[in-house]
């Protein structure tokens, strides 16, 4: 939060759409950014923007306290811009997910895929899960052990997929371990938040990655 709040014209807050008290703070925070709006003659228009499948419509519904916008656990559920009146002096605008014209770095695409902001048809689940596994093992080994009951020393992302398949008994016809099912388990556990509080990227890790590419 400190990193984003240090940027000019930005007010960053952490909130959960499952906590009404958090959601209720949003209109007031927006008014702080545009104090000249918020009347019947000049209503405050609040646009909800972000990459696909990060909860934009969920936030919209939480603010309206009703299911006004369609939601789903997949990218591109919202197909067009939608506008709803929060009251007589505030309007909410929900938008389809936005993506960069070009994803320049492979790791960016893999992080987006791990977060389910890119559809499954565009990626290989095992590759994405192995990438996610490498991050989990490097930064959150205790959470991996807690969730999957395996030792993490000397393990990489692909070995984690194999370990999950073995411990969960995922097998295909013929007896081979079902690595795709294990990969999907890891991805879904991350997306559902059952692994714990995890950040795939920090300002410091982003800067480090860019420096490595430039070297």
N, C-alpha and C positions, 0 to 999 in steps of 0.2 A: 504494500500500500504506500509506503514512504516513497518508493521509486516513482509511482504514477502521480502521487500528489505533489511531487517536486516539479512536475511539468506545468507550464503556464496554461491557465484556463481549464485545468483538469481537477475534478473533485472525485476521488476514488473511495469507494466504501465496499466492505465485504458484507454480504447479506445472504440469507437463506429464504427462498420462496416458501419454505415450510413454516417460517416463523412470521406470523402476521405483524408483530411489532417491528421487525426489520423492514418489511415491505411498506408499512405505513410511513416510514421516514422518507421514502423516495420523492414524493411530490414536494415536500418542504425543501429538500436538498436541491431539487431542480429550480425552485423559486429563488434560491440563493444565487444561482448562476444567472438568472434572468429576472431580477427584481422589478423591471419595468413591465413585465407581463403578469398575467394572473387575474385579469378582470373580465367581465362579460364583453367589454368592447375589444380588449386585447387579450384573448385567452392564451394561456401557456400551452404550447404544443411540445409534447415530449415524445421523441422518436426513439424506439428501442431497436438498436442495431447490434450486429455481431456476426461471427462466423456461423455456419449452419449447426443446428442441433446443440446449442448451448443453453437453451431455456428461455429464449426471448418471449415466446408465446406463453410459457408458464408464468413468467413475470407479469405479462399483460393480464392474464386471468387472475393472478393473485391481487393485483392492484384493483381490478374491477370487482373482485369477490364473486365471480361467476365464470363459467366456461364460455367465453366469447370467441376465443381463437382456438383452432384445432392444434393439438399437440400430439407428438409421437416420438418414439425412440428411433428415429432415423433422420437423415438430412433431408432438407427441402420439403418439409411438411407444409410450411407457409409458402404459397405460390405467388401471392401478390400482396401489395400494401393494403393494410386494413386500418381503419380509423374508428376510434370509440371515444365517446365523451365520458370522462371520469366524473365531471360535474359541470356546472354552467360556466366555469372559467378555466378548465383544464381539459386538454384533449390528448389521448394516447394514440400513437401511430406504431403499429407492428409492421415489420418489414421482412422480406425473405432474407435468408442468410447471404452474407457477402463474402467473397473470396478474393484473394489477390489475383491479378491477371496472369501471373506466372509464379509458381512455387520454385524458387531458385535453388534451394538446398534440400537434399534428400531427407535430412532429419526433420525439416519442417513438415514435409508431406507425411512422414511416419508419425509425428506427433498429432497431426490433424486426424490421421486414420485411427490412431489409438483412442482418440477422444470421440470417435464416430462422427466427425465432421465431414468425412469423405465416405461415400458409399462403398460397400463391400466389393462391388464389381470392379473397382479401380485399384484394388490392392490385394496382396496375398496375406491372408490372416496369420499364417505362421511367421512370416517375415516381420509383420507389425508386432506380433506378440513377443518375438525374440528381441526386437528393439526395445519394447516396453520392459521386458524382463531384465535387460542390461541396466536400464535406469533404476529399476526397483532394487536390483542386487547391489548396485553401487551406492545408492543413497538411502534405501529403506530396507536393508537386509532383515531387520527384526520383524518388520511387517510381513515379509515373505515367509519367514519361519513360522510366525504366528498363524498365518492363513493356511499354509500348505504343509506344515510340519516337516520341512526338509532342511538339512544343513546347507548353508549357502556358500561356504568357503570353497574357492576354486571353481565356482559354477558360473556359466554365462547364460544368456537368454535362451538359447536352444536347449541347453541342459535342463533349464527350469521347466520348459515345456515337456520334456521327457519325464522329468520327476513328477510333474502333476499327472501325466497320463498313467504312470505306474501306481501312484498313491491312490488315484481315484478309480483305478481299474478300467480305464478307457481302452477298449480293444475293438478292432474291426474283425470282420469275418476272416478267418484264417489265423487269427491269434496275434497279429501285429498290433502294436500300440497305436491308438487313434490320436495322432499328434494334432490334427486339425481341431478335434473336439477339445483337447487340452488347451490349445492356443486360444480358442474362443472362450473357454472358461476364464483364463487369465484376463483377457480383454474385457469380458463382461464384469468380472469382479472389480476391475479398475473403474469402469464406467458407472457401476452401481454404487461406488464409494465404500464397498465392504472391506477393501484393503486398508482404509484409513485416509487421512488427509495427505494427498500427494500432489506435488507440482512437477510437471515434466520439464519445466524450464524456469530459470530465474534470470534476472538481469545479468548477474555475474556469469552464469553458464552460457547465456546468449553471447556475451562479449567474448568469452573464451572460444566458443565455436567459430565465430567470425574471424578471430585472430588466427586460428588454426588453418582456416581455409585460405586466408591471405598469405600465410607463410610459404 
